[in-house]
Amino acid sequence: MAAHVPQIKIPATYIRGGTSKGVFFRRQDLPEVAQVPGKARDNILLRVIGSPDPYGKQTDGMGGATSSTSKTVILDKSSQPDHDVDYLFGQVSIDKAFVDWSGNCGNLTAAVGAFAISGGLVDADRIPENGTCVVRIWQANIKKTIIAHIPITNGEVQETGDFELDGVTFPAAEVAVEFMDPADGEGSMFPTGNLVDDLEVPGVGTFKATMINAGIPTIFLNAEEIGYTGTELQEAINGDPAALERFETIRAYGAMRMGLISDLSEAAARQHTPKVAFCAPAKAYVSSSGKQLTENDIDLVVRALSMGKLHHAMMGTAAVAIGTAAAIPGTLVNLAAGGGERTAVTFGHPSGSLKVGAEAKLVDGEWTATKAIMSRSARVLMEGWVRIPGDSF
C-alpha cells in the first residue's frame, strides 16, 4: 500500500464577525511557502475550507456551504505607518478551486481587531487595562484604512455583551467599525450639484430625489410619493412585476441625471449601479423574522433594490450611502430622519434595524464624506489548529 503523507496542523481561529464566519490566521503561523501570495497559499486555504466541493457542502472542511461562511483572513503586523495590522481577506469559492482576493468583507472586519489584540499583533502599550482599544487596520485588498473600537476588560478582549445585530441570533459586545474615506472619488458626491432634485420620469411621474455617490451611487426617493409606506417586506414588491418595472424606469432616468449613462438603453447593461431606495419617517412594522419594531426603535425606514429586486436587508455599501446622506442637512434621508445636524441614524430595513453613522463636511462648496461608522459584533467560536493533508499544497 502506498504511503500517504500525514496531516499537518496550522494554528488558526474560527470567528464570527458580523453576519459572517471565517478562519483567521496570523501570517507567520502559515507554512513558509504560504507566507507569500501564490498557489501554495490558495491551495492551503481551499483545503482548510473544504473546496472545491462538487457536492456544494464543504463537508470535509471548515466552510459552511454559503458565501458568508466560506471565508479566510490572514493578519500581519502592519507594513504601513500609523497602522497596527494588515488585513487580507480571501473569499473561497465553494465549488471551484478559486480564492478571490479582490475585495473586503465588511462583516469580518469586526473580528479583525479582536484577533489582532489576542494574537499579539497590536503593541501592548496601545491596549488599555479597561476601556476601548483603537485598532488601526490597513485593508490590504482595497488599500483603505478601517478603525475598529474593541472593548477591553481586565486587559482582555470583551466579547460578551447585550448588543444585538439583526441577522445574528445571540447578543454580544458592540464593536464600532469606521470606514475611512468611503467615497471612491468618482466625481462629485452629488453629481447633479443639488441635495434634492425633481426627477422627471416620463410615463411614471416627477419625484423628489436625492442622488448621492457615497459607498455606492444611490437614488433616494420619498416612499409616500411612489405609493409606499417604507415598511414593505420583500414579497410586497418582488411579487409585483409592474412595480419592479416602474422602479427600473426610475433607476434608468436617475442614472442619466447622475451622468452614469448617456442613453436610457445603457441602463439594462448597468444593473449594479446606481441603486434605487426609498425612505420614510419612522413607523412601526414587523420584520421578516417576526420581530416587532416600534417608532422609538428607529429614526427612519429605508428599503433598497439591488439587481432589480427589493433586498432582504440592506447592502453594506448602501448603508454607507444612507449614513452619509443622513449626515447632510436637507437630503431626503436627512429629512425623513427628522432633519438637522446628525452624526448617526438607526434605520429600519426588512430584516430589522441597523445603526450607521457618518461624517461629512463642506470643502470648497462640495460635500465630502470623511468616514462611515457601523456597529457590528464578533465572537471567537473555536481556537487551536486546523489540520490538512501534508501534500495538499
Secondary structure, DSSP 8 states (H G I E B T S, - for coil): ------EEEEEEEEEEETTEEEEEEEGGGS-GGGSSSSHHHHHHHHHHHT-S-TTSS-TTSS--SSGGGSEEEEEEE-SSTT-SEEEEEEEE-SSSS-EE-SS--TTTHHHHHHHHHHTT-S-GGGS-SSEEEEEEEEETTTTEEEEEEEEEETTEE----SB--TT-SS-B--EEEEEES-S--SS-SSTTS-SSEEEEETTTEEEEEEEEESSSEEEEEETGGGT--S---HHHHHT-HHHHHHHHHHHHHHHHHTTS-SSGGGGGG--SSSEEEEEEE---EE-TTS-EE-GGG-SEEEEEEETTEE-SS--HHHHHHHHHHHTSTTSHHHHHTTSS--SEEEEEETTEEEEEEEEEEEETTEEEEEEEEEEE-EEEEEEEEEEEETT--
